[in-house]
Amino acid sequence: MGIQDIIEGKKQWRAHVARIKALPPDYQIVYREMQKYFFKVGPVDLTDGNLLSGIVDFLEEGVAAGKGVIELVGSDVAAFCDGLLEDSPTYAQLYQESISRKRG
């Protein structure tokens, strides 16, 4: 990874953060909770940037449609996040599998 890649990555992250700050306060709170959850669970494809930006797209569409954030994601943010990850491997799953292989 060269310096240009790092600079471009920072620009993209700043643009992402600006989109989040443009959301209504309740949407920002839910987004941050989702982000924390994903960082704890560790979906493997989190680093490619599509998951978080896709969520912001989804939330922006909800704002444009005049929906409340609870209407979009429900009252259980973790369950909503699990639904998004149901077909995606997580680092926690990979770790459990590696432990199982070592024991077996």
N, C-alpha and C positions, 0 to 999 in steps of 0.2 A: 504494500500500500504506500503510494507516494504522497508527498505533501499536497498535491492537487486534489487527490482523493479525500484527504482529511478535510481540506478547506471546503470542498463540495459537500461533504457529509455534514459539516457544521452549518452550512447555508441551508441545507435541506431541513435539518433539525430546527433551526431558528424559524423557518417558514412554517413548519409543523406546529411549533409552540405558539406562533402568532395566530394560527387558525383556531387553536384551542382557546386562547384568550379572547377571541371574537365571539365565542359561544356564550349563551346566557349562564349566569353563575351556577344554577342547579345542574346544567349540562357539564360544566367544568368539574364540579365535584364528582359526578358519576364517572366522567372520563378518567379522572385521577385515581379513583378507586379501581377502575378496570385496569389501568396501567399498573398499579401496585400489584394487583392480582396476577397479571401476566408476568411481571418480573419475579414473583414468588414461584409460580408454577413452572415458568421457563419453557414456553413453547419453542421448539427448535427453529421455526421459521420467523421468530420475532425479530431477529436481526436483519432480515431482508427488507424491513420497512413497510411491507404491504398490509400487515395486520393492523397496526396502529393507525396508519393513514386511512385505511378502509373504515375503521370505526369512526374516525372524524368525519369522513364522507357521510356515513350513515347518520351521525348526529346532526350534521349540517342539514341534511334532507329533512330530518324531524323538525328542526327549528323552522325551516322554510314552509313546512306543512302545518305549522302552528300546533304541533303536538307537544305535550309535556314529556320530559325525559322518562318518567315512570311508565308512561304509555308505551314507549319504545322498548325499554329494556326490562320492565317489570320491577317488582320490589326486591328481588334477589339478584343482585349484580353478579355474584359468584356463579349462580346457576346459568345466567345469561352467557357469561364468559366460558363456562364449561361447554355450553352448546356450540359456541364458536370453535372450540378446540376439539370437539369429539372425534374428528378424523385426523387430527394433527398430533404427531408425537411430541412429547415434552421431555425435557432433560431429566425430570424426576422419573418418568417411565423408563428412559434409557438406563438410568442409574440402577433402578430396581431390576431390570433385565440383566445387567452386567453382574449384579450380586447373585442373582439366581443361577447364572451360568457358572460362576466361580464355585458355588456350593454343589452344583449338580455334577 
